[in-house]
Amino acid sequence: MSAVKTRHFLQLVLLSALWGASFLFIRVASPVMGPNVMAALRIGLATVTLMLIMRLARERWPWQHWKELVGLGALTVALPFLLYAWAALRLPAGYSSLLNTMVVPFGVLTAAWMKEDTLSARKWLGCLCGFVGVALIVQLGPVQPTPALLLAALACVAAAACYGVSTTWMKRSTQRMSPLAVAAGIHGTALVMLLPGAAWSLPEARFTPSALAAVAVMGVVTSGLAYWLNLRVLTQVSPVAAMSSAFMIPLFGVAWGHLFLNEPLGPGMFWGGALVLLATGLVTGFNPLNLLASLRGERASPP
């Protein structure tokens, strides 16, 4: 993280705030529309948003890389969006945002496997802390740990794994395609994947003003624009540094859920969340003191 410049760090904070809010919006919209319809509508709006930007930027669709876009679309959009939407039927937004932090252990392990990073005892300890933290969140939180809750938590971990294992692949894809083209391509292919399920579930969906507003914000802002920004940052920093926003997302996700949905906070949330944040710090080598020092150094340096 010490190599991350101030502007990239601030962009990661912005992404964390947006993605933390997305768990709140999912919790609002998914029980009303249903997971299939909500996820497809969100991805559809994101695709339209990115298509318009591509048209304005006069960029061409990278269909020559369609196989790569299909794989990335499944791992980074279709599967995690659907899994989080399903989990929101049973799991508070704060839980989902905390479990999302497991992106980092999965991502570091994948980066090591793809020769983008190396494993160490500190990183293995971080992974262990992450899994213990997840167990504490599920078992000791204010929500009764029923089988349905455990399945929802497992769905969140699976979604985080999708993000984690695909981050290094995403960075490599930006070496062959522009960030905008990647963002538009993966959303377009993901939309095709989810349309059949959405059509099947459509008769049961309800479209309330609050649910539609939540999906609109997710589609345009937290999916379309945020994914584009994330890919732009990913071209400038390492995959592990890009994933560091995951340990800021719970701070926003828990806060938004508590403030706007009155979601309760229990000891398991605090202790489990602390362990998950510690896990991400261990696997990335993130040190807040080093970051503050680097920020002070940038301010002191001449323009």
C-alpha positions as CSV (number, residue, x, y, z in Angstrom):
1,M,0.0,0.0,0.0
2,S,2.9,2.4,0.5
3,A,3.3,2.6,-3.3
4,V,-0.4,3.7,-3.7
5,K,-0.6,7.4,-4.5
6,T,-3.0,9.7,-2.8
7,R,-5.4,10.0,-5.7
8,H,-5.6,6.2,-6.0
9,F,-6.2,5.8,-2.3
10,L,-9.0,8.4,-2.4
11,Q,-10.5,6.6,-5.4
12,L,-10.4,3.4,-3.4
13,V,-12.2,5.1,-0.5
14,L,-14.9,6.4,-2.9
15,L,-15.3,2.9,-4.3
16,S,-15.6,1.5,-0.8
17,A,-18.4,4.0,0.1
18,L,-20.3,3.2,-3.1
19,W,-20.0,-0.6,-2.8
20,G,-20.8,-0.4,0.9
21,A,-24.0,1.4,0.0
22,S,-24.8,-1.2,-2.6
23,F,-25.4,-3.8,0.2
24,L,-28.0,-1.5,1.6
25,F,-29.7,-1.1,-1.8
26,I,-29.6,-4.9,-2.4
27,R,-31.3,-5.4,0.9
28,V,-34.0,-2.9,-0.1
29,A,-34.6,-4.2,-3.6
30,S,-34.0,-8.0,-3.6
31,P,-36.9,-9.0,-1.3
32,V,-39.3,-7.0,-3.5
33,M,-38.2,-7.8,-7.0
34,G,-36.6,-11.2,-6.3
35,P,-32.9,-12.0,-6.7
36,N,-33.1,-12.9,-10.4
37,V,-35.0,-9.9,-11.6
38,M,-33.1,-7.4,-9.4
39,A,-29.6,-8.7,-10.5
40,A,-30.6,-8.7,-14.2
41,L,-32.1,-5.2,-14.0
42,R,-29.1,-3.9,-12.2
43,I,-26.7,-5.4,-14.8
44,G,-28.9,-4.1,-17.6
45,L,-28.8,-0.5,-16.4
46,A,-25.0,-0.8,-15.9
47,T,-24.7,-2.1,-19.5
48,V,-26.7,0.7,-20.9
49,T,-24.7,3.3,-18.9
50,L,-21.4,1.9,-20.1
51,M,-22.7,1.6,-23.7
52,L,-23.5,5.3,-23.7
53,I,-20.1,6.2,-22.4
54,M,-18.4,4.0,-25.0
55,R,-20.4,5.7,-27.7
56,L,-19.4,9.1,-26.5
57,A,-15.8,8.0,-26.2
58,R,-16.0,6.3,-29.6
59,E,-14.6,3.1,-28.3
60,R,-15.2,-0.2,-30.1
61,W,-16.5,-3.3,-28.4
62,P,-13.7,-5.8,-27.9
63,W,-15.6,-8.8,-29.2
64,Q,-12.4,-10.5,-30.4
65,H,-11.9,-11.2,-26.7
66,W,-15.4,-12.6,-26.2
67,K,-14.3,-15.8,-24.4
68,E,-12.3,-13.8,-21.8
69,L,-15.3,-11.4,-21.4
70,V,-17.7,-14.3,-20.8
71,G,-15.4,-15.8,-18.1
72,L,-14.9,-12.4,-16.4
73,G,-18.6,-11.6,-16.7
74,A,-19.5,-14.8,-15.0
75,L,-17.0,-14.4,-12.1
76,T,-17.1,-10.7,-11.5
77,V,-20.7,-9.7,-12.3
78,A,-23.2,-12.5,-12.9
79,L,-22.4,-14.9,-10.1
80,P,-21.5,-12.4,-7.3
81,F,-24.5,-10.1,-8.0
82,L,-26.9,-13.1,-8.0
83,L,-25.4,-14.6,-4.8
84,Y,-25.5,-11.3,-2.9
85,A,-29.1,-10.7,-4.1
86,W,-30.1,-14.1,-2.8
87,A,-28.3,-13.7,0.5
88,A,-30.0,-10.4,1.0
89,L,-33.3,-12.2,1.5
90,R,-32.0,-13.6,4.7
91,L,-28.9,-11.6,5.8
92,P,-28.6,-8.0,7.0
93,A,-26.6,-5.6,4.8
94,G,-23.9,-5.2,7.5
95,Y,-23.3,-9.0,7.5
96,S,-22.9,-9.1,3.7
97,S,-20.5,-6.2,3.6
98,L,-18.3,-7.8,6.3
99,L,-18.3,-11.2,4.6
100,N,-17.3,-9.4,1.4
101,T,-14.0,-8.7,3.0
102,M,-13.0,-12.3,2.3
103,V,-12.2,-11.1,-1.2
104,V,-8.7,-10.3,0.0
105,P,-7.6,-13.8,1.3
106,F,-9.0,-15.5,-1.9
107,G,-7.4,-12.8,-4.0
108,V,-4.0,-13.1,-2.4
109,L,-4.0,-16.9,-2.8
110,T,-5.0,-16.6,-6.4
111,A,-2.4,-13.9,-7.1
112,A,0.3,-16.3,-5.6
113,W,-1.0,-19.1,-7.8
114,M,-0.8,-16.9,-10.9
115,K,2.7,-15.8,-9.9
116,E,1.6,-12.2,-9.2
117,D,2.4,-12.5,-5.5
118,T,4.1,-14.7,-3.0
119,L,2.7,-16.5,0.1
120,S,4.2,-16.1,3.6
121,A,3.4,-17.1,7.2
122,R,1.9,-13.7,7.7
123,K,-0.5,-14.1,4.8
124,W,-1.5,-17.7,5.9
125,L,-2.2,-16.3,9.4
126,G,-4.3,-13.6,7.7
127,C,-6.4,-16.1,5.9
128,L,-6.9,-18.1,9.1
129,C,-8.0,-14.9,10.9
130,G,-10.4,-14.2,8.1
131,F,-12.2,-17.5,8.3
132,V,-12.4,-17.3,12.1
133,G,-13.8,-13.8,11.8
134,V,-16.5,-15.1,9.4
135,A,-17.4,-17.8,11.9
136,L,-17.8,-15.2,14.7
137,I,-19.9,-12.9,12.5
138,V,-22.3,-15.7,11.7
139,Q,-22.4,-17.4,15.2
140,L,-22.3,-14.4,17.6
141,G,-24.1,-11.6,15.7
142,P,-27.5,-10.3,16.6
143,V,-29.3,-12.6,14.1
144,Q,-30.1,-16.1,15.0
145,P,-27.7,-18.5,13.2
146,T,-30.3,-20.7,11.5
147,P,-29.4,-23.0,8.5
148,A,-30.9,-20.4,6.2
149,L,-28.6,-17.7,7.6
150,L,-25.6,-20.0,7.3
151,L,-26.4,-20.7,3.7
152,A,-26.7,-17.0,3.0
153,A,-23.4,-16.4,4.7
154,L,-21.9,-19.1,2.5
155,A,-23.3,-17.5,-0.6
156,C,-21.6,-14.2,0.4
157,V,-18.3,-16.0,0.9
158,A,-18.7,-17.6,-2.5
159,A,-19.4,-14.2,-4.1
160,A,-16.3,-12.8,-2.4
161,A,-14.3,-15.8,-3.7
162,C,-15.5,-15.0,-7.2
163,Y,-14.2,-11.4,-6.9
164,G,-11.0,-12.5,-5.3
165,V,-10.0,-15.2,-7.8
166,S,-10.8,-12.9,-10.8
167,T,-9.0,-9.7,-9.7
168,T,-5.6,-10.7,-11.1
169,W,-7.3,-11.9,-14.3
170,M,-9.1,-8.6,-14.5
171,K,-5.8,-6.7,-14.3
172,R,-4.3,-8.8,-17.0
173,S,-7.3,-8.1,-19.2
174,T,-6.7,-4.4,-19.0
175,Q,-3.4,-5.0,-20.7
176,R,-5.3,-6.2,-23.8
177,M,-8.4,-4.0,-23.6
178,S,-9.3,-0.5,-22.2
179,P,-10.9,-0.4,-18.8
180,L,-14.1,1.0,-20.3
181,A,-14.3,-1.8,-22.9
182,V,-13.7,-4.5,-20.2
183,A,-16.4,-3.0,-17.9
184,A,-18.9,-2.8,-20.7
185,G,-18.0,-6.2,-22.1
186,I,-18.3,-8.1,-18.8
187,H,-21.7,-6.5,-17.9
188,G,-23.0,-7.2,-21.4
189,T,-22.1,-10.9,-21.2
190,A,-23.4,-11.1,-17.6
191,L,-26.7,-9.7,-18.7
192,V,-27.1,-12.4,-21.3
193,M,-26.4,-15.1,-18.7
194,L,-29.0,-13.8,-16.2
195,L,-31.9,-12.9,-18.6
196,P,-33.4,-16.4,-18.7
197,G,-33.6,-16.6,-14.9
198,A,-35.0,-13.1,-14.7
199,A,-37.7,-13.9,-17.3
200,W,-38.7,-17.0,-15.4
201,S,-39.0,-15.0,-12.1
202,L,-40.6,-11.9,-13.6
203,P,-44.3,-12.8,-12.8
204,E,-43.5,-12.9,-9.1
205,A,-41.5,-9.6,-9.1
206,R,-42.9,-6.4,-7.5
207,F,-41.7,-3.0,-8.6
208,T,-42.0,-0.4,-5.8
209,P,-40.6,3.1,-6.0
210,S,-38.0,2.4,-3.4
211,A,-36.9,-0.8,-5.0
212,L,-36.7,0.8,-8.5
213,A,-34.7,3.8,-7.1
214,A,-32.3,1.4,-5.3
215,V,-31.7,-0.6,-8.5
216,A,-31.3,2.6,-10.5
217,V,-28.5,3.8,-8.3
218,M,-26.8,0.4,-8.3
219,G,-27.0,0.0,-12.0
220,V,-25.8,3.4,-13.0
221,V,-23.5,4.3,-10.2
222,T,-22.3,1.4,-8.1
223,S,-22.1,-1.0,-11.0
224,G,-21.5,0.9,-14.3
225,L,-19.5,3.9,-13.2
226,A,-17.8,2.3,-10.2
227,Y,-16.7,-0.8,-12.2
228,W,-15.1,1.5,-14.8
229,L,-13.4,3.5,-12.0
230,N,-12.2,0.3,-10.4
231,L,-10.6,-0.9,-13.6
232,R,-8.9,2.4,-14.2
233,V,-7.4,2.2,-10.7
234,L,-6.4,-1.5,-11.3
235,T,-4.3,-0.4,-14.3
236,Q,-2.2,1.8,-11.9
237,V,-1.8,-0.4,-8.8
238,S,-1.2,-4.0,-8.0
239,P,-4.2,-6.5,-7.7
240,V,-3.6,-6.8,-4.0
241,A,-3.6,-3.0,-3.5
242,A,-6.8,-2.7,-5.6
243,M,-8.5,-5.3,-3.3
244,S,-7.5,-3.2,-0.3
245,S,-10.8,-1.3,-0.7
246,A,-12.4,-4.4,0.7
247,F,-11.4,-3.6,4.2
248,M,-13.1,-0.2,4.0
249,I,-16.3,-1.5,2.5
250,P,-17.6,-3.0,5.8
251,L,-17.1,0.4,7.6
252,F,-19.6,1.9,5.1
253,G,-21.8,-1.2,4.7
254,V,-22.4,-1.6,8.5
255,A,-22.9,2.1,8.9
256,W,-25.4,2.4,6.1
257,G,-27.3,-0.7,7.3
258,H,-27.5,0.6,10.9
259,L,-28.4,4.1,9.9
260,F,-31.0,3.5,7.2
261,L,-32.3,0.0,8.0
262,N,-31.9,0.0,11.8
263,E,-29.9,-3.2,11.6
264,P,-28.7,-4.2,15.1
265,L,-25.1,-4.5,16.1
266,G,-23.9,-7.3,18.3
267,P,-20.6,-8.4,19.8
268,G,-20.0,-11.0,17.1
269,M,-20.2,-8.2,14.5
270,F,-17.5,-6.2,16.2
271,W,-15.1,-9.0,17.1
272,G,-15.6,-10.9,13.9
273,G,-15.4,-7.8,11.8
274,A,-12.2,-6.8,13.6
275,L,-10.7,-10.2,12.8
276,V,-11.7,-9.9,9.2
277,L,-10.1,-6.5,8.9
278,L,-7.0,-7.8,10.6
279,A,-6.9,-10.6,8.1
280,T,-7.0,-8.2,5.2
281,G,-4.2,-6.2,6.8
282,L,-2.1,-9.3,7.2
283,V,-2.5,-10.6,3.7
284,T,-1.9,-7.3,2.0
285,G,0.8,-5.9,4.4
286,F,-1.3,-2.8,4.8
287,N,-0.1,-0.5,7.6
288,P,-2.1,2.7,8.3
289,L,1.1,4.3,9.7
290,N,2.9,3.7,6.4
291,L,0.0,5.1,4.5
292,L,-0.1,8.3,6.5
293,A,3.6,8.7,6.1
294,S,3.3,8.3,2.4
295,L,0.5,10.8,2.2
296,R,2.5,13.4,4.3
297,G,5.4,12.8,1.9
298,E,3.3,13.5,-1.1
299,R,2.0,16.7,0.4
300,A,5.6,17.8,1.3
301,S,6.9,17.0,-2.2
302,P,7.1,19.9,-4.8
303,P,4.4,19.9,-7.5
